[in-house]
Amino acid sequence: MSKIVLMAGGTAGHLFPAMALAQELGRRGHDIYLMTDERVGAYGSFPARQTFVVPSATPSIRNPVKLALAALKICWGTIVAWRQLGGIRADAAVGFGGYPTVPPFLAARLRGIPGVVHDSNAVLGRANLLLARYANALATSFAKTLRADPFAAKTALTGNPVRDGVIAVAGTPYPPLGPSDTLRLLITGGSQGARVFGQVVPPALAVLPADLRSRLRVVQQCRAEDIDRVTQIYREARIDVELQPFFTDLPDRIAQSHLVICRSGASTTAELCVIGRPAILVPLPGAIDADQKNNALVLERAGGGWIVEQPNFTASALAEQLKTLLFAPESLVMAAAAAKSLGKPDAVALLADLAENLAAGRTPVGLGEPNR
């Protein structure tokens, strides 16, 4: 039995892969610890023996004062994490990205604890770019990960781990889509929701032909402050809808859907591919590294989804796109199969193997896979 510390930023994109690995390593009999930030409480119980909140900050290169303050906080977080790790006596560390990973991962390396950095996106994140040079191994989710070339000799392609709930529904067949079958749409905007979906999707669905609207069954994540307004639009359009600020059973909802409208964060795209569902992907705009767009491009190039940049994501444009897709169900069936072909349900097992080898002092197998 080994003691393995997982380190992750406090968003779903970082915590969900960490949660998947914690579940797998727990089944293998290891003791799991988590180091993250204060946002962890928003995602329910994490399967760890103990959770540590470590001080951290995101540097701002445009503001020298904020940059200096962030550096001081990261240094302080490293000291705090160094002390915490002394009590754990960990055998290995696994970092999942985000700046809250930086202090504990640096502290682990200062203590001589071997570590692997995992990146979920098609672009190596800035925190991981910093930490990869100190890591024993870099695990990637995509065969081609931008900015990962300098670390090719210690890179292993594992895929992005998905939670047990995703694996449980991965074998669910694509729902029947005959001329009279219910059309099941899922709209989700990530862990905090996305206001733009509440603004664009309801009026787009409201102007669809009546025969389509009568067959719709819509499940939509909606910010609490928007629920009354969105409910009224759907009520007037006579569309069957379920609205919630957050779905705890999202994998089941994905499996029940014919089409998903969503952001293209790493966890979302990984879950779509493992389950095998097509999506209209609206990448988060303004991201420095365009990570969501690059994730979406992988899916679109394979034929598993359609990218719509947010400036082009309007009610009228979406209505036309939905009419095209829903009146040609064979395109959705083909896209579902294409998405499924990209899925890596064994990603969590591969990453667990990597962590176990490091904890046991063995050289991990599979390092140096070409980053092509």
N, C-alpha and C positions, 0 to 999 in steps of 0.2 A: 504494500500500500504506500502510495506517495502523497505528498502534500503539494497541491498545484494551485497557484494563485492566478486568477483571471483578472484582467485589468481592462476596463472599457469606459468610453464616454457614456454619458447618461441619456442617450437617445435610443430609440428602438433599433435603429440601424446598427448600433454597436452592441447593445445589450442582448438582442435576440440571438445573434450567433453565439455570444458568450453563454447564454442560457442553454442553448442546444448542446454546447460542449460540456457544460456543467452536468447536464442530464446524462450524457453518455459516459463521462468519466466517473460519475457517481455510480452508475451501473457496474463499472469495472472495479469498484471498491476503493476509489481514491478519495481523499479528503479535499474538498474544494473551498477556496476562500475567494472573495470578490473585493476588488478595490475600484472605486468609481466616484462619482460626485453625488450631490444631494438629490438629483432628479430620479434616482433609482426607485424611489417609493411609488412613482406613478405607474409602474409596470407589474405590480403585484409582488408575490413572494419569489425571491430568487433562490434556486437550490444550492445554497452555500452554507458551510458550517458557520461562517461569520462574514459580515460585510463591513468594510472600512470605507468611510468617506474621506477622501484625500483632497487637500486644497490644491487648486490649479487655476489656470486662466488661459484664455486664448489671446496670443499676441496680436497687436495691431501695428503693422509695419508703417502705417501712414501717420501714426501719432507717437512721437518719441517718448512722451511722458507715459502713455498707456503701455507702450512696449516695455519700458523700464519697470513699471509696476507689475506687469505680467511676469516678467523675468524673475522679479523678487518673489512673487507668489509661487511660481514653479519651483524655485530654490527651496522655499519654505516647505512646500508639499513634498519635495524629495527627502528632506530631513524627517518630516512626519512619517512618510512611508518607510524610510530606512529603519526607524524605531519600531514600527508595526511589524515589519518583516522579521525583525530580530526575535519577536515572540512566536512567530509562526514556524520558522526554520523550514522554509519551503524548498522543494526539490526542483521546481520549474515554474516559470512564469509565461503566461500567454497574454499578449496585448492585442486588443481589437480596435485600436484607433480612437481618435478624438484626443484633444489635449489633456483631458483628465488621465489618460494613459501615461503621459510623459513622466510625471514625478515618480509614480511607483515603479515603472519599468526601469528608469535610470537607477533608482534605489536598489532594485533587484540585481542589476548588473554590478553595482558597486559592492554588493554582498557576494558576488560570484555565483549568483543563481542563473542557470542557463535559461534563455528565453527565446520564444518565437513570436513574431509579429504577424498577425493575420489582417489582410485587407479585403474588405467585402466588395469594393467597387472596381470598375474598369480603369480607374485612375488611382495611383497610389496617393493616399491622403498626405497632407503636410506633416501631421504628427508622425505618421508611419514612415514618411520619408526621412525624418530626423532619426527615428529609433531603429530603422532597418540596419543602419551601419553598425549598431551595437548588438544586434540580435544574432543568435546562432543560426536562425533560419527565418525565412520570409515565406509565408503561405499566401497564395493568391487565389482568387475566385474565378478569374478569367484567364484563358490561355494567353491572351495579349493584354497585359496590364501596363498602361502608360506610366513612364517614369520608373519602372522596376528594372530596367536593363542593367544598371550598375550592380545589382545584387543577384544577377542570374545564377552565379555559382552556388548560392545558398537558397535558391527559390524552389519551392514545391507547389505544384498546382493541386489544390485540394478541393476547390469549390467553396461555396458559402454555406456553412452549416445551417440547417433549418430545424425548428423545434419539433418535439415529438408529435405535437398536434398536427403539424404539416405532413409528417411521414405517415401518420395514421390515415389520412384521407388521400394520399398520393395515388392510390389505386382506384379511386372513384371514377367511373366512366364519364365521358362528356355527356351532359344531359341530352335527351332526345330533343330534336328541333324540327318537328314536322310542321305542316301548315297551320295546325290548330293548337300546337303546344304553347305553353306559357313561355314567354321570353324573360329570362332572369338576368337582370343587370345589377352589378355591384359597383358602387362608387365609394372610394375611400381615399382620404387625403393624408395618410400617414398618422403618426401618433398624436399629433395635435390638431388633425383635421386641416382642411385647406378651404378658406373662405371662397375662393374662386369657383370651386365645384358647386357650392350652394347658390352661387350667382348665375352660373352658366347652365348647369345640367337641367334643373327643373323647367325653365322656360324652353329649353331645346326639346325636352320630351313632351311638353304641353302642345307643341305645334306639329307633332307627328300625326300621320293619318289616324283616324278613329279606330280602324281595324287593328293597327299596331298597338295603340294605347290600351285597347281593351285586353290585350294579351300580356301586357307588361307586368312584371313583379319586380319592383325596385327596392333594393336595400342600400341605404345611403348613410355614410358617416357625415354628420352635420354638426357644426358648432352649436353649443347650447343656445347662444343668443340669436341664432338664425332659424331655429326649429319652427317657431310659430309662422314666420314668413314663408318658409319653404313648404310647410304643411299645407298652407292655404293655396299655394300654386298647384300642388298635386291634387288637392281636393277639387279645385275648380276644373282640372283636366281629367278628373275621374280616373286617376292612376293609382293602382294598389302600391303602397309604399310603406316601408319601415324605416324610421329615422332614429339614430342614436348618436351621441357624441363620440362613443368609442365602442368597438365590438371586441369582446374578450374571446369570441369564438371565430375570429376572422378566417382561419384556414377552412373551417366548415363552410363558411359563406362563399369563399372562393370556389370550393369544389362544387357547390350548388349552382354556380353562375355559368351563363353562356358567354358573357362578356364583362370585363372589368374596366372601369375608367378610374385611373389612379395616377399618382406620382410614380417615379421610377427609381426610388431608393433601392439600395442593395438588397435589403431583406424582402421587400415587395417583389422585385424581379426574380429573386431566387425562389420564392414561394410560388409565384406564377408558373415558373418553369418546372419545378418538382411536381406540382399538381397538374399542370398542363392546361392552362386557360389563356385565351387571347385577351389582349388589353389595348385600349387607347391610352397611350402614355403621355402625360403632360409633365415634362421635367421641371423641377423647381428652378425658376429663373434667377439669374444673378449670382449663381454659385461660382466662386473663384476658379475652381478646378473643373467645372462643368461635369461633375461626376455622374449626376443623374442622367444627363443627356448621353454620356458615353455608355452607361448601363443600358439605356433604352435603344441605342444604336445596335447593340449586340442582338437584342431581341428582334428589332425591326429587320435587320439584315438576314436573319434566319427565317423571316416570314411569320413570326409569332406575335407581332403587334404593330401598332401604327403610332408614330410620334406626332404630336401636335404641340408646337411651341406655344407657350401661354399667350403671347400677343395675338396668335391666330385662333385661340380657343374661345370662340364666341358661340352664342346660342344658335345663330343661324347656320354657321359652319358645322357645328356638331350635329344639328338636326339632319342636315344633308348627308353627313357621313353615316349617321345611324340608319337612315333610310336605305342607303346603299348596302350596308352590312346586313341589316335585319331582313331585307328582301332577298338576300343571296346567302342563305345560311351555310351553304357549302364552303364559303370563304372563311366562316368562323370555325367550322370543323377542321379545315386544313390548318388554320392558324393555331388552333389548340394543339394539334399534333406537332407542329413546328416548335411551339414553346416547350412541349414535353420533351422533345429531342435534346434540348439544352439542359434539362434538369440534372442535378447531381445529388441524388438522395444519399449517396455514400460519403458526402463531404465531411460530415461530423465524425464518421469513423476514421477517415484519413487524417483529420486534424488531431483526433484523440491519439492515434498511433504516433504521430509526430511528437506530441506532448509527452507521451509515455516514454519514448526513446530518450528524449532529453532528460527527463526526470531520473531515468535509470543510468545516465551517463553514457548512453550509446549514441553513435552518429546516426541521425535519422536517415532512413532510406528515401530515395526520390528527390534528393536535393540536386539542383543544377538542371532541372527540366528547362528546355528551351522556352523563352518568353516570346512566342511567335504570334 
